Amino acid sequence: MNRTPSSAAPAHGQTGAGHGAGPDSGPSLSNGLKQRHLSMIALGGVIGAGLFVGSREGIAAAGPSIVLAYAVSGALVMLIMRMLGEMAAANPASGSFSVHAERSIGSWAGFTVGWMFTALLCVAVAAEALGAADVMHQWFPGTEPWMWVLLFMVIFTATNLTAVSNFGEFEFWFAALKVAAIGIFLVLGLLAIFGVLPGTHAPGTSHLTGDGGFLPKGVDGLMVGLLASVFAYGGLETVTIAAAESKDPVRGVASAVRTAMWRIALFYVGSMAVIVTVIPWSAPSIAKSGPYVAVLDYLKIPAAGQIMNVVILVALLSAVNANIYGASRMAYSLISRGQGPAFFGKVSGGVPRRTVLLCSAFGFLAVLFSFWWPTTVFQWLLNMVGAAVLVVWGFIAVAQLRMRRQMEREAPEKLVVKMWAFPVLTWVALAGIVAVLLLMLRDENQRIQLLFTGGFGVVLAVIGLARKRTLGKGAGPAGQ
């Protein structure tokens, strides 16, 4: 581990990887993540509960056109990741896009997007832990869900309190299992599509064009599927946060971004294409058991439901682990830049343990909200998650638009990863984000998400601007 006194904080604009910048004296974050950890975090980050569980709503709304919905939203995500990769490779920092937004837009922007993302991940910790508890409750009906939530929170809080390499190992093996599961699913599906799998016949395009056609619910159904697919991609940003704690952050980020295209095409678009080709999109089994279980049952794979429950449980636990990590590192970065309570900025053993405990406590508090006020407070928190992803992406796009021009003038050698067709595709991505936000206004439930997220964002921006006026340019270095 690298340990340097926190008094040696980087100056404004310096990278934060391997530098101490905490407000308290102490060592810096470690660089304990290996290249294989980053590679598998990048792979596993694409395969989450949103794919295994959330895709059923998208299929129900869009029918076979869900393939198009995932392809369009996947293209948007690839542009966002490419922009983020360009900035992260040039200036690796544990605060990732919060640091980039602060440098290129202003301290209020870094404050707003950083704390919004931290809150988003903490609420996601609660949602994923509750989902994992539900799976365990199905297997052990005599137990209470809160018991499993408590167990999972204790395990993964402890994991994140120890060396970052432990987090990397957990995510490596979680991701390996998810990648293996989706890989096997795709192989079985393709064999069935071509009629090679015993007991199956090639379906051709019958399920794509029958039962209402490719767009059974028209453009409106496609739009609902598009929204569902956009939110399923949330969480890919964590790999750029993790890269700052690796031995070679520039190489790690560059590799993850460069493989984003085929990962998204294979895992998301590919699996959606297999599902709606093998079985009818309107099959009751999709709504009842989920699309992946429905396909495996159709192919007469023994114990398909239990197999997928194991995979879903792993995906959920992986998300709990990764979200605690991402939230704690983002919170630490903000605090180290003077944008949070200094007490939580201490690092020991290369880990910001106080921010880990802070974020875990917030996540567990959100779980308690789900038991106390499931239809009010907890639902309000959940309503902020979906739209907040779009806000984060918007800040990433604006930051890259401004930072790219600055780097071309001052440090062109840092552009190891370059955004395609700059600035045209950056503007295309911004237009795509605005288009999705406008689509959300058409639906009452989505409008509620925008209302809560917009209100929360305005509050954060006002606080950030007030801090800027109070502290001036001495608010803290944008380095971590």
C-alpha positions in Angstrom: 0.0 0.0 0.0 1.1 3.6 -0.7 1.1 5.7 2.5 1.8 9.4 2.3 1.0 12.0 4.9 -2.3 13.7 4.2 -0.6 17.1 4.5 0.9 16.4 1.1 -2.5 17.0 -0.5 -2.5 17.5 -4.3 -2.9 21.0 -5.6 -6.1 22.0 -7.4 -6.2 20.1 -10.7 -3.8 17.3 -9.7 -4.9 13.7 -9.9 -5.9 12.0 -6.7 -4.8 8.5 -7.2 -2.2 7.6 -4.6 -2.2 11.0 -2.9 -3.4 11.8 0.5 -5.8 14.6 0.7 -7.9 13.9 3.7 -8.7 16.7 6.1 -7.4 14.7 9.0 -3.8 13.6 9.1 -3.2 10.0 8.1 -2.3 7.8 5.2 -3.9 7.9 1.7 -6.1 5.4 0.0 -4.3 2.3 -1.0 -3.7 0.9 -4.5 -4.6 -2.7 -3.7 -6.9 -3.4 -6.7 -5.3 -5.5 -9.4 -5.9 -5.4 -13.1 -7.9 -8.6 -13.0 -10.1 -7.0 -10.3 -10.8 -4.0 -12.5 -11.5 -6.1 -15.6 -14.0 -8.3 -13.7 -15.6 -5.3 -11.9 -16.1 -3.8 -15.4 -17.6 -7.0 -16.7 -19.8 -7.7 -13.7 -20.9 -4.1 -13.5 -22.9 -4.6 -16.6 -24.7 -7.7 -15.3 -26.9 -6.6 -12.4 -30.4 -7.2 -10.9 -31.7 -4.7 -13.4 -31.0 -7.1 -16.1 -32.1 -10.3 -14.4 -35.2 -8.9 -12.6 -36.1 -5.5 -14.1 -36.1 -6.6 -17.7 -39.5 -8.3 -17.3 -41.3 -4.9 -17.1 -39.5 -3.7 -20.2 -40.5 -6.8 -22.2 -44.1 -6.5 -21.0 -44.2 -2.9 -22.2 -42.2 -3.1 -25.5 -42.5 -6.7 -26.6 -39.9 -7.8 -29.1 -38.9 -4.1 -29.6 -37.2 -4.4 -26.2 -34.1 -5.4 -28.2 -34.2 -2.0 -30.0 -34.8 -0.2 -26.7 -31.8 -1.8 -25.1 -29.7 -1.1 -28.2 -30.6 2.6 -28.2 -30.1 3.1 -24.5 -26.9 1.0 -24.7 -25.5 3.3 -27.3 -26.2 6.3 -25.0 -24.4 4.5 -22.1 -21.4 3.7 -24.3 -21.1 7.4 -25.1 -21.3 8.3 -21.5 -18.7 5.7 -20.5 -16.4 6.8 -23.3 -16.6 10.4 -22.0 -16.1 9.3 -18.4 -13.2 7.1 -19.5 -11.5 10.0 -21.3 -11.6 12.1 -18.2 -10.7 9.3 -15.7 -7.7 8.1 -17.8 -6.4 11.7 -18.0 -7.0 12.4 -14.3 -7.7 9.3 -12.2 -9.4 10.2 -8.9 -11.6 8.3 -6.4 -14.2 11.1 -6.8 -14.4 10.4 -10.6 -17.0 12.5 -12.3 -17.5 14.7 -9.1 -13.9 15.8 -9.4 -14.2 16.3 -13.2 -17.3 18.4 -12.7 -15.7 20.5 -10.0 -12.7 21.2 -12.2 -14.5 22.0 -15.4 -17.9 23.4 -14.3 -17.4 24.6 -10.7 -17.2 23.5 -7.1 -21.0 23.6 -6.8 -21.3 21.1 -9.6 -18.8 18.7 -8.0 -20.7 19.0 -4.7 -24.1 18.5 -6.3 -23.3 15.5 -8.5 -21.1 13.9 -5.8 -23.5 14.0 -3.0 -26.4 13.1 -5.3 -24.5 10.0 -6.4 -23.6 9.1 -2.9 -27.2 9.3 -1.8 -28.3 7.3 -4.9 -25.9 4.4 -4.0 -26.9 4.4 -0.3 -30.6 4.0 -1.3 -29.6 1.4 -3.8 -27.7 -0.5 -1.0 -31.1 -0.7 0.9 -33.0 -1.8 -2.2 -30.5 -4.5 -3.2 -30.2 -5.8 0.4 -34.0 -6.0 0.6 -34.1 -7.9 -2.7 -31.5 -10.3 -1.5 -33.4 -10.8 1.8 -36.5 -11.7 -0.2 -34.7 -14.5 -2.1 -33.4 -15.9 1.2 -36.9 -15.7 2.7 -38.2 -17.8 -0.2 -35.6 -20.5 0.6 -36.1 -20.2 4.4 -39.7 -19.1 5.0 -39.4 -19.5 8.7 -37.0 -16.5 8.9 -37.7 -12.8 8.8 -36.3 -10.6 6.0 -34.7 -8.1 8.4 -32.5 -10.9 9.8 -31.0 -11.4 6.3 -30.7 -7.7 5.7 -28.8 -7.3 9.0 -26.5 -10.2 8.1 -25.7 -8.9 4.6 -25.1 -5.4 5.8 -22.7 -6.6 8.5 -20.8 -8.8 6.1 -20.3 -6.2 3.4 -19.7 -3.4 5.8 -16.9 -5.5 7.3 -15.6 -6.3 3.8 -15.3 -2.7 2.9 -13.7 -1.8 6.3 -10.8 -4.0 5.5 -8.2 -3.7 2.7 -9.6 -2.7 -0.7 -8.2 -5.9 -2.1 -10.9 -7.8 -0.2 -13.6 -5.8 -1.9 -11.8 -6.6 -5.2 -11.7 -10.3 -4.5 -15.4 -10.4 -3.6 -16.4 -8.5 -6.7 -14.0 -10.7 -8.9 -15.7 -13.9 -7.9 -19.2 -12.4 -7.9 -18.7 -11.1 -11.3 -17.1 -14.3 -12.5 -20.2 -16.2 -11.5 -22.5 -13.7 -13.2 -20.5 -13.7 -16.4 -20.5 -17.5 -16.5 -24.2 -17.6 -15.9 -25.1 -15.2 -18.6 -22.6 -16.8 -20.9 -24.2 -20.2 -20.5 -27.6 -18.7 -21.0 -26.6 -17.1 -24.3 -25.1 -20.4 -25.5 -28.2 -22.4 -24.7 -30.4 -19.8 -26.2 -28.5 -19.7 -29.5 -28.5 -23.5 -29.7 -32.2 -23.4 -29.3 -32.7 -20.6 -31.9 -30.8 -22.7 -34.4 -32.6 -25.9 -33.4 -29.4 -27.6 -32.4 -30.4 -28.1 -28.7 -32.0 -31.5 -28.2 -35.8 -31.3 -27.9 -36.1 -27.8 -29.6 -36.9 -26.6 -33.1 -35.7 -23.4 -34.7 -38.4 -20.7 -34.0 -37.2 -18.5 -36.8 -38.8 -15.0 -36.6 -42.3 -16.3 -35.5 -42.0 -14.8 -32.0 -40.6 -11.5 -33.3 -43.3 -10.8 -35.8 -46.3 -12.8 -34.3 -48.5 -11.8 -31.4 -48.9 -8.1 -32.4 -45.7 -7.8 -34.4 -42.3 -6.3 -33.5 -44.0 -3.2 -31.9 -47.1 -4.8 -30.3 -47.9 -1.7 -28.1 -46.7 0.9 -30.6 -44.2 3.6 -30.0 -45.5 4.3 -26.5 -44.6 0.7 -25.5 -41.2 1.2 -27.0 -40.7 4.4 -25.0 -41.6 2.6 -21.7 -39.1 -0.1 -22.5 -36.5 2.5 -23.3 -36.9 4.1 -19.9 -36.7 0.7 -18.2 -33.5 -0.2 -20.1 -31.8 3.2 -19.3 -32.2 2.7 -15.6 -30.9 -0.9 -15.8 -27.5 0.4 -16.9 -26.9 2.5 -13.7 -23.8 1.5 -11.8 -21.3 1.2 -14.6 -19.6 4.3 -13.3 -18.1 2.4 -10.3 -15.2 1.1 -12.3 -13.8 4.6 -12.8 -14.0 5.1 -9.0 -12.3 1.8 -8.4 -9.5 2.5 -10.9 -8.1 5.2 -8.7 -7.1 2.5 -6.2 -5.3 0.3 -8.6 -1.7 0.1 -9.4 -2.2 1.3 -13.0 -5.4 3.4 -13.1 -4.9 4.8 -16.6 -4.5 1.3 -18.1 -7.4 0.0 -16.0 -9.8 2.7 -17.1 -8.7 2.6 -20.7 -9.2 -1.2 -20.9 -12.7 -1.1 -19.2 -13.9 1.7 -21.5 -12.6 0.1 -24.7 -14.4 -3.2 -24.0 -17.7 -1.4 -23.0 -19.2 -1.7 -26.5 -19.0 -5.5 -26.9 -20.0 -6.1 -23.2 -23.2 -4.1 -23.6 -24.0 -5.6 -26.9 -23.4 -9.1 -25.7 -24.9 -9.2 -22.3 -27.8 -6.8 -22.6 -28.9 -6.6 -26.3 -27.8 -10.2 -26.9 -29.8 -11.7 -24.0 -32.9 -9.6 -24.8 -32.7 -10.9 -28.4 -32.4 -14.5 -27.2 -35.4 -14.2 -24.8 -37.9 -12.7 -27.3 -36.8 -15.0 -30.1 -37.0 -18.3 -28.1 -40.4 -17.7 -26.4 -43.3 -15.3 -27.1 -42.9 -12.0 -25.4 -46.4 -12.3 -23.9 -45.8 -15.7 -22.3 -47.3 -15.7 -18.8 -44.2 -17.4 -17.5 -42.1 -14.2 -18.2 -44.3 -12.1 -15.8 -44.5 -14.9 -13.3 -41.0 -16.2 -13.1 -38.9 -13.7 -14.9 -37.6 -13.8 -18.5 -34.4 -15.9 -17.8 -36.2 -18.5 -15.8 -39.0 -18.6 -18.4 -36.5 -19.4 -21.2 -34.6 -22.0 -19.1 -37.9 -23.7 -18.2 -39.0 -23.7 -21.8 -35.7 -25.4 -22.7 -36.4 -27.9 -19.9 -33.3 -27.1 -18.0 -33.5 -28.9 -14.6 -34.0 -26.6 -11.5 -34.0 -23.5 -13.7 -35.8 -21.4 -11.1 -33.4 -22.2 -8.3 -30.4 -21.7 -10.6 -31.5 -18.3 -11.5 -32.4 -17.4 -7.9 -28.8 -18.2 -7.0 -27.5 -15.9 -9.8 -30.0 -13.2 -8.8 -28.9 -13.4 -5.2 -25.2 -13.1 -6.3 -26.1 -10.1 -8.5 -27.9 -8.4 -5.6 -25.1 -9.1 -3.0 -22.5 -7.9 -5.6 -24.5 -4.7 -5.9 -24.6 -4.2 -2.1 -20.9 -4.7 -1.9 -20.1 -2.4 -4.9 -22.5 0.3 -3.8 -21.1 0.6 -0.3 -17.7 0.8 -1.8 -18.7 3.4 -4.4 -20.6 5.6 -2.0 -17.8 5.6 0.6 -15.2 6.5 -1.9 -17.3 9.3 -3.4 -18.1 10.6 0.1 -14.4 10.5 1.0 -13.4 12.4 -2.1 -16.0 15.1 -1.4 -14.8 15.4 2.3 -11.2 15.5 1.3 -12.0 18.5 -1.0 -13.6 20.3 1.9 -17.2 19.5 0.8 -18.3 17.5 3.8 -17.7 17.0 7.6 -13.9 16.7 8.1 -14.4 14.1 10.9 -15.3 11.5 8.3 -12.1 12.1 6.2 -9.7 10.0 8.2 -8.0 7.1 6.4 -6.6 4.1 8.2 -5.0 1.1 6.6 -5.6 2.6 3.2 -9.4 2.6 3.8 -11.7 5.6 4.6 -13.4 3.6 7.3 -15.5 6.4 8.7 -17.1 7.1 5.3 -17.7 3.3 4.9 -19.5 3.3 8.3 -21.4 6.5 7.4 -22.7 5.2 4.1 -23.5 1.7 5.5 -25.4 3.4 8.3 -27.4 5.5 5.8 -28.1 2.3 3.8 -29.3 0.4 6.8 -31.4 3.4 7.9 -33.1 3.3 4.5 -33.8 -0.4 5.1 -35.5 0.5 8.4 -37.5 3.1 6.5 -38.8 0.3 4.2 -40.2 -1.4 7.3 -41.5 1.7 9.0 -42.8 3.7 6.1 -42.8 1.5 3.0 -45.2 3.6 1.0 -44.0 7.1 2.0 -40.4 7.8 3.1 -38.8 4.7 1.5 -40.8 5.2 -1.7 -39.7 8.8 -1.9 -36.1 7.7 -1.6 -36.6 5.1 -4.4 -38.2 7.7 -6.6 -34.9 9.7 -6.6 -32.8 6.8 -7.8 -33.9 6.4 -11.4 -33.8 10.1 -12.5 -30.6 10.7 -10.5 -28.7 8.4 -12.9 -29.6 10.8 -15.8 -28.5 13.8 -13.8 -25.1 12.2 -13.2 -24.8 11.4 -16.9 -25.7 15.0 -17.7 -22.9 16.4 -15.5 -20.5 13.9 -17.0 -21.3 15.1 -20.6 -21.0 18.8 -19.7 -17.8 18.2 -17.8 -16.2 16.3 -20.7 -17.3 18.9 -23.2 -15.5 21.6 -21.2 -12.5 19.5 -20.0 -11.6 18.1 -23.4 -11.0 21.6 -24.9 -8.8 22.5 -21.9 -6.8 19.3 -22.1 -6.2 19.8 -25.9 -4.7 23.2 -25.1 -2.7 22.4 -22.0 -2.0 18.6 -21.8 -2.8 16.7 -25.0 -0.6 13.9 -24.0 -3.1 13.0 -21.2 -5.8 12.1 -23.8 -5.0 8.3 -23.7 -8.7 7.6 -24.3 -10.5 9.9 -26.6 -14.2 10.5 -27.1 -15.4 9.5 -30.5 -16.2 12.3 -33.0 -15.8 15.0 -30.4 -17.8 17.2 -29.9 -20.6 15.9 -32.1 -21.2 12.7 -30.2 -21.0 14.5 -26.8 -23.8 16.8 -28.0 -25.7 13.7 -29.3 -25.4 12.2 -25.8 -26.7 15.4 -24.1 -29.6 15.5 -26.5 -30.3 11.8 -25.7 -30.3 12.6 -22.0 -32.7 15.5 -22.5 -34.9 13.3 -24.7 -35.2 10.6 -22.0 -36.0 13.3 -19.4 -38.8 14.6 -21.6 -40.1 11.0 -22.1 -40.3 10.7 -18.3 -42.6 13.7 -18.2 -45.2 11.8 -20.1 -45.7 9.3 -17.3 -47.1 10.2 -13.9 -44.9 7.9 -11.9 -41.8 9.1 -13.9 -42.8 12.7 -13.3 -42.7 12.0 -9.6 -39.2 10.7 -9.9 -38.2 13.9 -11.7 -39.9 16.0 -9.1 -38.0 14.4 -6.2 -34.7 14.3 -8.0 -35.0 17.9 -9.2 -35.9 19.1 -5.8 -33.0 17.2 -4.2 -30.6 18.5 -6.9 -31.7 22.1 -6.4 -31.1 21.8 -2.7 -27.6 20.4 -3.2 -26.8 23.1 -5.8 -27.9 25.9 -3.4 -25.8 24.4 -0.6 -22.9 24.1 -3.0 -23.2 27.7 -4.2 -23.5 28.9 -0.6 -20.4 27.0 0.4 -18.5 28.5 -2.5 -19.5 32.1 -1.5 -18.5 31.3 2.1 -15.2 29.5 1.5 -14.2 31.1 -1.7 -11.4 29.5 -3.6 -10.1 27.9 -0.4 -12.9 25.3 -0.3 -10.5 22.5 -1.0 -8.4 20.9 -3.7 -10.1 18.9 -6.5 -7.8 16.1 -6.3 -9.3 13.0 -4.8 
